[in-house]
Amino acid sequence: MKVIKIDHIGIAVKSALDASKIYTKSLGMHADEEILEGKKLKVVMIDAGGTRIELLEDLDSQGTISKFIEKRGEGLNHLAFEVDDIYETVKQLKNEGYRVTSDPSQGVNNTIVTFVHPKDANGVMIELVERRKD
């Protein structure tokens, strides 16, 4: 298992379009939008020169991002690390007693993702990201 880099910083927002304006119009960064139908999320990825900013808008008023915003307000949702082998990383973390919140599943931009519970990382949810090699 190897961490390659910080992949992105996830931010929970009510409106990805509104939230993206400061990054795209004011700061001149490039953004790509993707809808994750299975997770009912609109995701806007902003290229910040090697690290990305991920704006997460829930398309379901009862979804996890909506619940997060209701409880904590808009803001930092997670810190994502790219790993070379997500399944080996999950196995190691579980063996060490960390709570992984779900089995690895489809993420944006042809990735496989899963999360480590924030209570196990000083209040910060960690996302693990593996880029598919097809």
C-alpha positions as CSV (number, residue, x, y, z in Angstrom):
1,M,0.0,0.0,0.0
2,K,1.3,3.4,-0.9
3,V,-0.2,6.9,-0.8
4,I,0.7,8.7,-4.1
5,K,-0.6,12.2,-3.3
6,I,-3.4,14.3,-2.1
7,D,-6.0,13.8,-4.8
8,H,-8.5,16.4,-3.9
9,I,-10.3,18.4,-1.2
10,G,-14.0,17.8,-1.0
11,I,-16.3,20.7,-0.1
12,A,-20.0,20.2,0.6
13,V,-22.1,22.9,-1.0
14,K,-25.8,23.7,-1.6
15,S,-25.2,24.7,-5.2
16,A,-22.1,23.6,-7.1
17,L,-22.7,26.1,-9.9
18,D,-22.8,29.0,-7.4
19,A,-19.9,27.7,-5.4
20,S,-17.7,27.2,-8.5
21,K,-17.9,30.9,-9.6
22,I,-15.1,32.1,-7.3
23,Y,-12.8,29.4,-8.7
24,T,-13.7,29.6,-12.3
25,K,-14.8,33.2,-13.0
26,S,-12.8,35.0,-10.4
27,L,-9.6,32.9,-10.2
28,G,-9.6,31.5,-13.7
29,M,-9.5,27.8,-12.9
30,H,-10.9,25.1,-15.1
31,A,-13.9,23.0,-13.9
32,D,-15.6,19.8,-15.1
33,E,-19.0,18.7,-13.9
34,E,-20.1,15.1,-13.5
35,I,-23.4,13.6,-12.2
36,L,-23.0,10.4,-10.2
37,E,-26.5,8.9,-10.7
38,G,-26.0,6.0,-8.3
39,K,-25.0,8.4,-5.5
40,K,-27.4,11.2,-6.5
41,L,-24.5,13.7,-6.5
42,K,-23.5,16.6,-8.8
43,V,-19.7,16.9,-8.6
44,V,-17.7,19.8,-10.0
45,M,-14.0,19.2,-10.1
46,I,-11.8,22.2,-10.2
47,D,-8.2,21.9,-11.3
48,A,-6.0,23.8,-8.8
49,G,-2.6,22.8,-10.4
50,G,-2.0,19.3,-9.2
51,T,-4.6,19.1,-6.5
52,R,-8.2,19.4,-7.2
53,I,-11.1,20.9,-5.4
54,E,-14.3,18.8,-5.4
55,L,-17.6,20.6,-4.9
56,L,-20.3,18.2,-3.9
57,E,-24.0,19.1,-4.3
58,D,-26.6,16.5,-3.2
59,L,-29.4,15.8,-5.7
60,D,-31.3,14.1,-2.9
61,S,-32.6,16.2,0.0
62,Q,-32.1,13.2,2.2
63,G,-28.6,12.3,0.9
64,T,-25.4,12.4,2.9
65,I,-24.2,15.8,1.7
66,S,-27.6,17.4,2.5
67,K,-27.4,15.8,6.0
68,F,-23.8,17.1,6.4
69,I,-24.8,20.6,5.4
70,E,-27.8,20.5,7.7
71,K,-25.7,19.5,10.7
72,R,-22.4,21.5,10.0
73,G,-23.2,23.9,7.2
74,E,-21.3,24.2,3.9
75,G,-17.6,23.6,4.0
76,L,-14.9,21.0,4.2
77,N,-16.3,17.5,3.8
78,H,-13.2,15.3,3.3
79,L,-9.6,15.1,2.3
80,A,-8.8,12.6,-0.4
81,F,-5.6,10.6,-1.0
82,E,-4.8,8.7,-4.1
83,V,-3.5,5.2,-3.3
84,D,-1.9,2.6,-5.5
85,D,-4.2,-0.3,-4.3
86,I,-7.4,0.6,-2.6
87,Y,-8.3,-3.0,-1.6
88,E,-4.9,-3.5,0.1
89,T,-5.2,-0.1,1.8
90,V,-8.7,-1.0,3.1
91,K,-7.5,-4.3,4.3
92,Q,-4.6,-2.8,6.2
93,L,-6.7,0.0,7.8
94,K,-9.4,-2.5,8.9
95,N,-6.7,-4.8,10.4
96,E,-5.5,-1.7,12.4
97,G,-9.0,-1.1,13.7
98,Y,-10.0,1.8,11.5
99,R,-13.6,2.0,10.3
100,V,-14.0,2.1,6.6
101,T,-17.5,3.3,5.9
102,S,-18.3,1.2,2.7
103,D,-16.9,-1.2,0.2
104,P,-14.9,0.6,-2.6
105,S,-17.2,1.8,-5.3
106,Q,-17.4,3.9,-8.5
107,G,-16.2,7.5,-8.1
108,V,-15.8,10.4,-10.6
109,N,-13.2,10.4,-13.4
110,N,-12.9,6.6,-13.6
111,T,-11.9,6.0,-10.0
112,I,-12.7,3.6,-7.2
113,V,-13.3,5.3,-3.8
114,T,-14.2,4.6,-0.2
115,F,-14.0,6.5,3.1
116,V,-12.5,6.3,6.5
117,H,-14.8,7.4,9.3
118,P,-14.0,10.9,10.6
119,K,-14.0,9.7,14.2
120,D,-11.0,7.7,13.4
121,A,-9.1,10.7,11.9
122,N,-9.5,13.5,14.3
123,G,-12.8,14.7,12.9
124,V,-11.7,14.7,9.2
125,M,-13.2,12.2,6.8
126,I,-10.6,10.6,4.6
127,E,-11.4,9.4,1.1
128,L,-9.2,6.8,-0.5
129,V,-9.0,7.0,-4.3
130,E,-7.6,4.6,-6.8
131,R,-7.4,5.5,-10.5
132,R,-8.5,2.7,-12.7
133,K,-5.9,1.4,-15.1
134,D,-7.9,0.4,-18.1
